[in-house]
Amino acid sequence: MESPRAAALMHHLVALMGHQNAVVIPQKTLAKIMGCSERTIRNALTDLVKGNWIQVVQLGSAGTVNAYVVNSAVAWGEKRDHMPGLSVFHARVIADSSDQKPETMDSGKRLRRVPALFEEKEPKARSVQADLEDAIAAQTTL
């Protein structure tokens, strides 16, 4: 109620993050999605941080591309002895095509592949239902 723009931004962040706990997206792209200025986005982000709704993990020195973590307990919840001071989380990354170089958007180009030492047969596609049934079967045989 105190900040309608912050509330709207929170809904957008949750929708954009999908099944992840975070989304990486430029403030410029957030402004484009919401139909407002980048300053409005920065103000809304400040309100969300102050209200403990999100945590902002800065990815570059400019501070305009960040990971917005909705559940910080997931991102920082475990002690990471092998990576002190680093946050590890899953995030959906969103990039706007208007920010890309033309060669990046050339869909006719195929990336090179690293040669495999051993050719494997294509793994059989499995459904989520099949994986669930296998997991249930494994539990019942224990």
Residue pairs with C-beta under 8 A, 6 or more apart in sequence:
1 7
2 47
3 44
3 47
5 34
5 36
5 40
5 43
5 44
5 47
6 43
6 44
6 45
6 47
6 48
6 51
6 53
8 34
8 44
9 30
9 34
9 41
9 44
9 45
9 48
10 48
10 53
10 54
12 30
12 33
12 34
13 23
13 54
13 68
13 70
14 70
16 23
16 25
16 92
16 94
17 23
17 68
17 70
17 91
17 92
18 92
20 89
20 90
20 91
20 92
21 69
21 70
21 71
21 74
21 75
21 89
21 90
21 91
22 57
22 67
22 68
22 69
22 70
22 75
22 89
22 90
22 91
22 92
23 67
23 68
23 91
23 92
23 93
23 94
24 59
24 65
24 66
24 67
24 68
24 91
24 92
24 93
24 94
25 65
25 68
25 93
25 94
26 64
26 65
26 95
26 96
26 99
27 38
27 41
27 42
27 45
27 64
27 65
27 66
28 38
28 64
28 96
28 99
29 94
29 95
29 96
29 99
30 41
31 37
31 38
31 40
31 41
32 96
34 40
34 41
38 64
45 54
45 56
45 68
48 54
49 55
49 56
53 70
54 68
54 69
54 70
54 72
55 68
55 69
55 72
55 75
55 76
56 66
56 67
56 68
56 69
57 66
57 67
57 68
57 69
57 75
57 87
57 89
58 66
59 65
59 66
59 67
67 87
67 89
67 91
69 75
69 87
69 89
69 91
74 89
75 87
75 88
75 89
76 87
80 86
80 88
97 105
103 109
